[in-house]
Amino acid sequence: MFKNKRNKVLLISIIGLIIGILIMFTPFLPQYIESPGNVTDIKSIIKINNHEDNNKGSFMLTTVTESKASPASYLYAKLNPHYSIESVEDATNGEDNQTYMKVQNFYMINSINEAIYNAYLHANKKVSLKYNGIYVLNIDNKSKFKDKLSVGDTIIGADGKSFDNSEQFRKYINNKKIGEKVTIKFNHDGEIHESTEPLIKLFGSKVPGIGIILIDNDTVKPSIPIKVNPGAVGGPSGGLMFSLQIYSQLTGKNIRHNQNIAGTGTIDKHGNVGEIGGIDKKIIAAKNAGCKYFLAPYVKPTKETLKFEENHMTNYQLAVKTAKKYASNMKVIPVTNFDDALKQLNKI
């Protein structure tokens, strides 16, 4: 009997070992794991000539970590409420890894440029923003330009016309008819090309378009030299926090009032703060770093907007819900634009 019992324990141990080996060494699964990322003191990545940050406290950049799922990380994500499992399509917008990283890098460069422009403008420092054209972020599979344009190209005109911003381009295209041909002039790897194709009906609407996701491609030129080195971080979500740190250094004002303030949100050339993804995970990252304040993008929740929101909640709603449950000592502050951010910080 003793021998049989020992053999049974040995068999269970061997099976457990085999399962463990399979979990550890099985190839990656066709999913991604999204989890709370790092929190970085922004003053460590921004250098402005003769404008050091000597005030106490910090503006903190929050991130979300994305990694390919393994059997072990998949199981852990299933058990951890702060982790989520994403499809490859959702995690990379359907792009191959090289293209996805290229877009994320441009997003970061663009967010830095917009942050510099806003901060210098509000600090009354000379700065200019040059519009270079429309950066192509993604191309719809149904677009007639699918084999002509590439992600990373810059559209510089249409039908012999030039535009001052992407909004002018949109209005020009939207005033045409579905099926009407349009000639697009674009820059591909430093070479100028033209392509003529018919417009398609944009998804979910009756509006004509060429079928791309686009963003302004701008170059900023500040009067006072500045260097921003975000490292391997990509995406546009650091725009708001970058702008506040730069403004604080340029003016010397202690706008964070000696506090460690985390936050997130895009920022455009007009100072408007936009929503981002994964704000619940950024709340957890900020909480782990000991931050008591978190700046979150705010948009008015309506039935129409909530249809397309993550978890059917706005960034602010999801941030408040997450903080209430997991970070009760954290105050989530709603922000709509740069001026609003300064006003909200003044209340701390």
Number of C-alpha atoms within 10 A of each C-alpha: 6 7 8 9 10 10 12 12 12 12 12 11 12 12 12 12 12 12 11 14 11 13 16 14 11 12 12 16 14 12 18 24 22 21 24 23 16 17 21 18 17 23 20 12 13 18 18 15 11 11 15 14 22 11 16 11 16 22 25 25 26 27 26 19 16 18 15 19 21 20 17 15 20 20 13 14 18 13 11 10 10 18 20 19 21 18 16 17 13 12 18 17 11 13 17 11 10 8 17 17 15 14 21 17 17 19 22 21 22 25 26 27 25 26 29 27 28 28 25 21 16 16 16 12 15 13 16 14 15 11 16 16 24 26 25 21 21 21 20 14 11 14 20 19 21 16 9 15 24 20 20 19 19 25 27 25 19 19 13 10 12 14 18 15 17 19 13 12 19 15 11 14 19 17 11 15 16 18 14 13 16 18 15 21 21 25 20 16 10 9 8 13 14 15 14 15 16 17 23 21 17 18 12 6 7 12 16 21 25 25 20 21 13 19 18 20 22 19 15 17 16 16 11 14 10 15 11 18 13 18 7 7 16 19 19 25 26 27 30 33 27 32 25 22 23 27 25 22 24 22 17 15 13 18 24 22 16 13 17 19 23 29 28 30 27 28 30 21 17 11 23 18 25 22 21 18 14 19 29 23 24 28 32 23 23 29 21 13 16 15 24 17 22 25 23 30 28 19 17 9 16 10 8 8 13 14 12 11 15 14 10 14 17 24 27 23 20 20 26 23 16 20 21 14 8 14 19 13 13 18 17 23 19 20 26 19 20 23 13 15 21 15 12 15 17 12 9 12
